[in-house]
Amino acid sequence: MKKMTDRYLKTVEWSEEDQCYIGRCPGLMLGGVHGDDELSVYKDLCETVEEWIQIHQENGIPLPEATAATKFSGEFLLQVGEEIHRKLVIRALQHGESLNHYCKKLLNQYS
């Protein structure tokens, strides 16, 4: 990667609630930047990320793990409690599916 800032995922999305674009860098900084122009928000976000990294380095604070270009295994562990686990198993059986397949189908509906 060319710059340290390239290690971190940056997103800009329109917020219906706020009626503006909001730029965030999850995993590195809380909050974000906002404005009426998508490109300006992205530019401001990039500058803010640079500043966050500089502050970390100047204060000897370790930077969080990179969030951009991260490879994902496709697996994660989710603890839901006994009651939800039981309900999911029953619903999966009712649909003639494995618990894994049923949960993947549910997650796909909401992602």
C-alpha positions, -999 to +999 in steps of 0.1 A: +000+000+000+012+034-008+001+054+022-007+044+058-042+057+052-047+031+025-048+005+053-082+017+065-116+013+049-134+046+043-171+049+035-193+077+024-231+072+025-262+094+022-281+097+055-318+102+050-321+110+087-294+137+086-301+148+050-264+148+042-234+125+033-216+110+062-180+097+059-167+071+084-136+051+089-148+022+111-121+005+132-099+036+133-120+065+145-154+071+161-178+095+146-172+109+111-174+138+088-205+151+070-215+175+043-237+181+012-212+170-014-201+134-016-167+141-030-160+169-005-170+146+023-146+119+010-118+144+008-125+156+043-126+120+055-092+112+040-077+143+057-093+133+090-080+098+088-045+112+081-048+133+112-060+104+134-030+083+122-006+112+129-021+116+164-016+079+171+020+080+159+029+112+178+015+098+211+029+063+207-006+048+205-006+015+185-028+017+154-057-007+151-056-035+126-061-026+090-097-027+077-091-023+040-081-052+018-088-076+046-093-112+036-122-129+053-125-166+060-163-166+056-167-180+091-174-163+125-186-176+158-219-161+171-232-169+206-270-164+207-280-181+239-298-214+244-333-203+236-325-186+203-303-216+193-332-239+200-357-218+180-333-216+150-327-254+150-365-260+151-371-235+122-343-249+102-357-284+106-392-271+097-377-258+064-358-290+058-324-272+060-293-275+081-289-249+108-259-234+089-278-231+056-309-217+073-289-190+092-270-181+060-303-176+042-316-154+070-284-133+071-285-128+033-320-114+036-306-086+059-272-079+044 
